[in-house]
Amino acid sequence: MKRLRILLGLALTASLIAARSRADEDHIPPRGFVAPSAATQTAQSDSILYAVRVQNGNKLGLTLTNYGFIGTNFSSFAPSFEYPLGSGHMHMVRGGPWIGAVSADENGAFIGVSTAAEDGFAGGTRPPSQEFTPAGTYVAARSTLPNSFYFDSGAVSELDCISSYSDLPANVLIQHRPLNVVVNQYTYEWSFSDYAHFVIFHYVVHNNGPPLQDVWFGMYDELASGNMKLQNSYPPTGWFSKKYITWVDSVSMVTERYCQGRPFPAQCRFDLVPEIAAVSLLGVRPGNFRDTTDKKITFAAWNFAPTGTPGAVARGDDSLKYGLMSTGVRQSIDPLPDSLAPVSGDPVELLAVGPFRTINPGDSISIDYAYIGGLTYADLSRRAVVAKRAYDLHYKVPVPPPSPSLRLVPRANGLDLYWNRAPEDFIDPTSAIGKDFEGYRVYVGENRDTLNLAAQYDLATSPHDTTGYNTGFGRVAFDTTFADGQHFDYRFQISNLRDGFKYFAAVTAYDLGNPDIESLESGTSQNEQMAIPGPAPSEASGGVSVFPNPYKVEAAWDRGQQARDHYVFFTRLPTKCTIQIFTLSGDLVYSTDFDGSSYNGTNASGIVRTGTDLPAVMSGTTFGWDMITRWGQAVASGLYIWAVKDKQNGNRQTGKLLILKSDRESF
């Protein structure tokens, strides 16, 4: 098993923070950012972690920190290159930048390499690398979407995540000679077309010390694919010898996918985890890595070997790391040697670029990478080209109107979708007519990643009468304001659904397009929600009921799941009540307080697996019980008594629940 953790200290000098405050070469810090004072830095010099999920409609999920570390080290269900987001398919143990250079300090000239991640065992508590330290107590967010909480006119993408860190170690016990650099890290993501399948990492490296010579920048990654939903403990087991890596020279890209056995690829069983993960180098400024007289690319891979294990000596000090990243050679992995092949190997990857001959004090460089997901190698190569084109355009890309604000309201055997008209006023700065909004599309499905088009509504007035629908919005116009003050302009109703089953829904907006660019549509995951139909409070007459009753081994909605993912529903509950479950002898098995206005299914992992699933939108009278007792054990087969007490009037209802479970079930 592999290991690491995610805690680092904060201890910086005032001069280092001053370097952070200057504007980047082509991007500026988030609006309102104020660097912490020296006194604040001292007070915060203990271990501090700031992390954020990259999740705003993009199909690729990452966990970020403000000290360069990427991923979770497989220590939790949080996204660690999860693709598609919500699938539980993770593709990376850890990643982060390496910066190497020739520098000098009071002890003379030296070769230094500062690393954000290195080989280390997953799920542990001690990081193998602590060489970057937060240069600000934040991972800030900003968005180009007008309806986003993070809207900022200075944003680059639909979600920018921004942080800063330096290579001055907070832990004085670490034997590390810093290069005195400050790194501003930006991630960019979108939710439409091929853009929804990659996340851009834009690094700006400032020199805050003596001149740096022959600088190289690399991205270290341990890509490893597997299905986290089939794991009951952290870190997962059985993944690390199932890595199948390739190199695509035309787009400077390393790929990795799950491969179960040999010979490969014939015995890989790609169907078990079909997605492929990739990292592609997009560009550098100043310079051009396509011109080999200016910059060169290093691709290196080695068999996983943490410090203290055989093989680690090859990267045992900074000079060896620098020698590895500065070869300017793309390592051949066709055919794969045994040390890097599935079953016999456990590869780790480094994709580096350089040299930047001199970075003088106060100067900076920028380097951009894309983390990409896809089902085929053709998908990955196409998306790498799209990401490179966006980089060349300084990320000024044509964009669709944003998806509208959406509210789902479950009811008995149905869902009502409400949305607002905000996308109709969106201006695309790359469009000749500015407001190029054309219409809405409504999507519904029983799987998060395969929504079906349920309806489309299209403007019918010139010039918005060109795509063939021209229906207008009259059939869905519905002016309403909810009790919390949210106003909506449209409603779409879906009936004949099954109570207790999960349904996913989204409303997108699309534009006209033009002769040069096809019509673009916002991403379904921008406002996608999951809801479970059930009686609304106004439909709750008739008293409390439980379904399925009897519960026989597995319900239709949880068939094939593990014991902790099974559940039954209580419905037509009072909106505020206490639910209790007893054995026939009167022993209390389970008790909980229910509030229909806030309940979202997160108590039962089969309904919502925290960290990977969308919270459930419930009807307000329905509660899911995972058949786990108050002692944390799965209930045995048998007959149980339930009791529900209404907190508002004190009325009490009782009934029976028969549970028939398989003896083969386990956690």
N, C-alpha and C positions, 0 to 999 in steps of 0.2 A: 504494500500500500504506500501511497505517496502523501506528502504532507506540506503544510505551511500554515500561515495565519494571515491576519490582516490588521495589525495595529502598529502605528508608528508615532513617534513624538513630534513635537513642534518646537524648535529652538533655532532661531535665525538672527542674524545681525541686521541692524537698521539699514546698512548700506545695501544688503542683498534685497531687502524689500523695495528699496528705491529703484532698483533695476526693474522690478516687476511692474512699477507704475507707468513706465514709459510705454507708448503705443507700440503694438507689434507692427511688423513690416506691412501686413495687409489686413489685419484685424485688430480690434481694440478690446480691452477688458469689458466685462458686462457693466451696463449702466448702474451707477450707484455703488460700485465696488470701492471700498476703502481698505487699504492695506493695514493690518494690525500693527500697533505700535510696539516698540521694543519691550515695554513693560508688559503688554498683553502677551507677547511671545514667551516671555519668561514664565508668566503665570500659566501658560498653556503648554509648557514643555513636557508634560506627561504624555502618555500614549493616547492619541486621538485618532479616530477613524471617521472619515467622511466618505460615504459611498452613495451611488445613485444608480438606479436601473435605467438603462437606455430603453425607453418604451414610450413612444408617442405615435403609434400607428405603423412604425417600421416592423417588419417581420422578424428582425434579428434582435435578440435580447442580450445585453451585456451588463455586467456590474463594473462600475468604475470606482477609483479612489482618487484622492487628491495627493497621492505620492507616486503615481505612475503605474501602480499595479493594476492589471486588468483581469477580470474573472473572479471566481470564488475559491479557487483551489479545491473545488469539489467538496467544500465543507458544508454546503447547504443546498436547498432546492432553488436558490436565487439564480437568475440567468447567468450562465457562464458560456457565452457564445451559444445560446439556446436558439435553435432554428429548426422549424418555424417557432416563433414565440408562442408559448402555451403548450407545445407538444411534449415537453419534458426531454427532448433530444438535445443533449449538451455536446459541445464540440471542442471545448478548450479547458484544460486544467488551469493554466495561468499564462499571462503574457505581460510584456512591458518593454520599454526602450532600454537600449544600451548606448552609451555615449563614450567614445574613446578618443584620446588625443595625446599629443606630446605637450607637456606643460612644465611649469616651474613654480617652486615655492621657496620658503626660507631655507630648505634643505637641498635645493638645487633642482636640476632638470629631472623629469620622470615621465614615464608612460603611464597614463591613468585611464581606467574604464569605470564609469559609474553605471550601475545596473539597477533596474526596478524589479527584476524577476530573474531567478535562476532555477536550476534543477532543485527540487525539494519534494518531500513526501506530502501527499495530499491530506487535507483534513487535520493537520497538526496545529500547534500553537506558536511555533517559533519560525519566523520567516528566514529563508536562506539568504535574502538580500535586504538590507536596511539602508541602502546608500542614497535614497532620495527622501526628503523631508518636506512636508507641506509648507508652502510659502504663502498660505492664506487658508483660513478656516472655512472653506466652502467647496462645494461643487455647484457652481451657479448654472442656471438654466435660462435660456431665452428662446423665443420662437417667432417665426415670420407669420404665423397664423393669427389673424385678428381675434378669433374667438378663444385663443389659448390663454390660460392663466399667466403664461410666461411671455406674452407678446412684447416684443421690443423691436423698434424700427431698425436697430443695429444688428438684428439677427441675420444669420447667413442661411439657415435651413429651418425646417419645421420644428426641429428641436436641436439647439446647440447646448452642449454641456461643457463647462469651462472650469479648469482648475490650474493651479500653479504649484511647482515644487522645485527644490534646489537639491544639489548633491552635497550640501554641508550636513553631515550626519547629526541627528539629534542625540543619538546615543554615543557618548564620548568613549565608550568601551570598544566601539567598532574600529578596527584598524583599517582606515580608509583615507587615502589622500584625495581630497576633492579637486575637481577641475574648476570649481567656482562658476558653475553654470546655473541659470534659472530657466526652467522649462515651462512654457505656457501651453497647456494641452487643450485642444478644442475637438469635440466630436460633432459631426454633422449627420443628420438623417432626415429622410423624407418618407412618405407613405404611399407613393403612387408608382405604377409601372415598374421598371427594373430598379428604380431608385429605392423601392421599398425593401430590397433584398441586400442592401449593403449599408454599412456605417463607416463614415470617413473619420480618420484620425489625422488632425492637422497639428503638428508640433512646431513651435517656435522656440529655438534655443538661443538664449542671451548669454553672452560672455560677460561675467561680472568680475573677472580676475585678470591675470596676466594674459598676453597673447597665447592663443591655442594654435598649434600647428598640426597639419595632417589629421583633421578631425573626421571621424567616421560615426555614422548614426545607424543603429540596427534595431529591428524589432525581434525580440525573443518570444517564441511561443511554444508551448507544449499543446499541440492540437490533439484531441482524443475524443472520439465520438462514442456515444452510448445513450441508452434510454434510462433517464433518472427515475421515471415513473415505475420502473420494475425493481427499484432499489428500496430497501427498508431501512438502510443505515447510511451514514456518511463516514468517510468517503465511499463511493461505490467500489465494488470489486469486479475484477474480470475484464476491465476496459483496456488496460495499458499495454497489452500485447496484441491488440486488435487494431492497429493503426496502419492504414495503407496510404502512403504519401506519394505525390507526384510533383514534378516541376514543369511549368508552362512558360517557356522562355519568351514567347511573343508578347506576353503581358506581365512579365516579371512576377509570377504568381506561384506560390506553393499551395497545394491542396491536400486535404486529408479526409478520409472516410472510414467508416467501420468495416472491418474485414475479419470474419470469424475464424477462417481456417485456410490451410494450404492444400493443393496449389492455388495460388491467387492469380487472377480474380475469380476463377471458376468456383471455388469453394468459399468465397467471401460472405455469401448470404447478405447481399446489400439490402434485401427486402426488410431485414430486421431494423436497420436504421438507414433509410434510403438517401438522406440528405448528405451533401458534400460541403465541407467548410474550406475557405480559402483566405489567404492574405496576399494582397497585391501592392507593390510599390507604385505610386502614382507619379511622383515628381519631387524635385528639390528646387529651392531658390536660395541663393543664386546658383546657376549651373544647369547642366543638362546631362542626365545619365545615359541618354541615347548617344551622346558623343563620348566615346570611350577614351578620347584624349583629355577629357575634362573630368568625368566621374566614372566609376566602375561599380558594379553590383557584386556583392558577395552573397551567395546562398550556401549555407552550411547546415548539415544535419549530423547528429551524433546519438549514440545510444544513451538513454537517460542514466545519469550517474551523479547523485548529490555529493556534496563535500563529505569526504571520509569514506566513500565507496570506490571500488576499482573503476578506473576510467576518469574519475574527477580530476586527476592530476593534470590532464590535458588543458584544463581551464582553471588551474589552481591559483594563479595570480593575475594581476592586471596585464602584464606583458604578454602572457599566454592568451588571455581573452582578446587583447588588441591584435595579436598575430592572427587569431582565428577570424575576426571580423574584417580585417583589412587586406585579405588576400586578393580581392577583386575577381574571384573565380566562382563560377556557378558549379557547385559540386554535382557530379553525375550520379543520378540515382536510377538510371535505366540501363541494365536491370538493377533492382534493389539488392544491396548486399544483405546477408543474413542479419547483421546487426541493426538494420533499419526496416526489415521486412516483417509483415504480420506473423504472429506466433513466436518467432525467434528473436524479434527485436522490439525496441521501445523508443522510437525516434523523438527527438526534440529538434526544433528548427530555429534558424537565425537568418533574417533577410536584412542585409546591411547595404549602405551606399556611402561613397566617399571617393577620394578625400576632399574635404574643404581645406585648401592649402593653409589659409590663415584666417582666424577670426580674432580681430583686434578687440581690446576692451570696449564695451558698450555696443558692439556690433551683434548681429544675430543672423541665423539661418533658419529655413523652414523645410520640413520634410513631411510628406503626406502618404498615408497608407489607406487601403480599403479592406475591411473585413467583410467577406462576401459569403452568402449562402445560395445553394441551388440544388436541383435534383440531377442535373447532368453537367458534364464538363463543358458542353456548349453553352449552357446557362451561365456558368461562372466566367467563361471567357468573354461572352457578350456583356455581362455586367461589369467586368473589369474595364472594358472599352468605354462603356457609358460613364463609369466613375472617372476614368482618365480624361474624357471629354469635359466633364464637369469641372475637374481640376484646372484644365487649360483655360476654361472660361471664368476662372476665379469664383466658381460656384454660383454664377449668375445664370440660372437655368430656367427655361419655361416651366411654369407651375400651373396646376389646375386650381380652380377655386377650392377653398378648404371645405371639408365636410361640415355640415351644420351641427349645432348643438342638438343632441338627441336625448329623449327620455322614453324609456319603455315602461308601460304600465300593464302588468299581467292581470288577467281575469280568468274566470272559469273557461277552460278550453280555448283560450285566445290571448292575443297580445294587441295592445294599441301602441303605435309608434307616433310620437310627437316630435316635430323639429321646427327650427326657425328659418327665416329667410336671409340670414346674414351672408351666405355665399353669393347672393345676387348682387351685392354691392362691392365684391372683391375686385381689385384692379391688378391685372397681371402686367408688371412693368415691361415685359418683353413682347406684349401684344400690341398690334397697331391700333386696336379699338379700345384698349384698356379693360373695360368691363366686358369680358368675353364669356361670362357665365351663360350656359345653355339649358341645363336641366338637372333633375335629380333622379337617382336610381335607388330603389329599395331592395335590400338583400335579406334573405332569411335562410337559415339552415340548421341542421342538427349537429353539425361539426364546425368548429371554429374556423377551420381553414378551407372549407368548401361550401361557401354560402351560394345560394341560388338567387338569380334575379327574379324578384316577385312583381315588380312594377317599375315603370319609367314614366317620367313626366317632363315635357319639353316645352320651352317657350314657343309661342306660335306667331310672334310678331317679328317683322324684319328688323335687323338682319338675322334674327335668331329663328329662322324657319327653314333650315337647310338640311337637317339630319333625318327627316322622314317621319318623325313622331308628331310634333306640332300639336300636342294634346292640350297645352295650357295646364294650369294648376287648379282649375275649378273643382275637380273631383276630390281633391284632398285639402282644399282650403278649410281651415278650422281655427278660428281665432280664440285662444284660451290662455288664461293665466292661472298657474297652480298656487296653492296656499303659500308656498315659499317664495312667491314673487316671480318665478321663472315664466316668461311669456313664450308661447309657441304659435306658429302661423299655419301649420299643416298637421294633418292626422291621417294615418293609414292603419286600417284595422285588419287583423288576421284572425280567422276563426277556424274551427275544426282541428285544433291542436289537442295534444294529450296532456292532461294535468299530471304534474310530477316529473315531466321530461324536460331536459335542457334544450333551449332554442337560442340561437345566436342571430342577432339582427344588426344591421347597419344601414345608414343612408349616406350616399355619396353625392358629390356635385361634379359636373363635368363641363368642359368649355367647348367652344366652337371649333378650335383648331384652325389651321390655315393651310395653304398649299404646301408650306414647308414643314409643318409640324402637325402630326395627327391630333385629334381631339384627346385631351388629357383628362383623366378622372382621378379624383382624390381617393385615397386608400380606404378600404372598408374598415381597416383596423383603427382608423383615426377616431371613430366614435363607436366601434363595435361593442356591444353589450351582450351579456348572457342573462336570460330570464327563464323562469319556471312558471308556467301557467298554474293557476289555482284560484279558488274563489276569492274575490275581492271582499273587503269588509261589508260592502253593500249586498254581497251575495252569500253571506255567511249564515243564513238562517238554516235551521234544521239540526243544529248541534254539532259537536266535535266528532270527527271520524278519523280513522287511521287506515292508510292503504300502502301497500297491499296487506290484507289481513284475511287469512294467515300469510305471513312472509315465508315463502318456501324456497330455501337454499339461496336463490338469487332472484331479485326482481328483474324485470326486463331492462331497466335502466342501469343496473350495476352488474350485469352478467359478465363473468370472466375477470372480475376485479378481486383484489385481495380482501381479507376479512375486514380490515379497517376502512375499506372503501364501500361497504354495503350500507344501506340506509332505508328507513321507512319514513313516511310523511304523516304528520298530524296536520289536519286542515280544518277550516272553519273555526279556528281558534278565536277567542276574544283577543283584541289587539294588544292588551296587556294582561298577562296571566302567568301562573306558575304551573309547570308540567312536572308530574312525578310518576315514576313507574315502580311497581312493587312486585315481589314474588307472591304466590298464592298464600304463603305463610306470613305475609305482611312486612318482609324485609325490604327496605328502600334500596332499589337498584340504581336509580338515576333521578336527578332533580335539576331543573333549570328554570330561570325566569325568561319569559318571552316578551319581546317588544316588537310588534309587527312593523313599526315605522323605521326600524334600524336593522332588523335581521337580514343577513345577506348570505347565509349558508356556509360561512367559513368555519363553523364548529365541526363540520363533517367533511373529511378529506375527499370522500367520494363525490360530494357536490362541488366543493372548491378546494383544490390543493393550493395552500398559501404559497405564493412566490411564483407560481406558474400559470394558474387559472385566473380568469376574470371573476370578480365577485358576482354572486347571483343577485338578480333583481327579483324579489319575491312578491307575492300578492298582498302581503300584510296579514294573512291569516294562516300561513303555512310554515311549518317547522320540520326540518329533517333531523332525525335521530340516527346516529351511526351504529346503534346497538352496541355501544361500548359503555360499560358500567362506570359509576363514579370512582371506582378503584382502578380504572384503566384497562379492564379486561373485557374481551368479547363475551357477550351474554350467551348462555347455553340455550339449547333448544328447550322450549317449554311454554307454558301459558302464563301470561303476566297481566297484572291489573294496572291500568293507567288512571290518573286523576288529574283534572285541569281545574284550577281555581281562578276565576275572573277577579283581577285586582281592583276593578272599579266597583263592582256590586257584590263581591263575595260569593257569587253563585259557583257551585261545584258540579262538575260532570265527571262520570267515571265510565270505564268500559274495559274490554278485554282485548289482548293482543296475543296471538299465537305465533311463535317463531319456530320454524323448522330449518335447521342449518346442517350443512354437511360436516361429518366428522373430519374430513380431509382439509377443512379450512385452517389457515394459519395466518400469522401476521406477516 
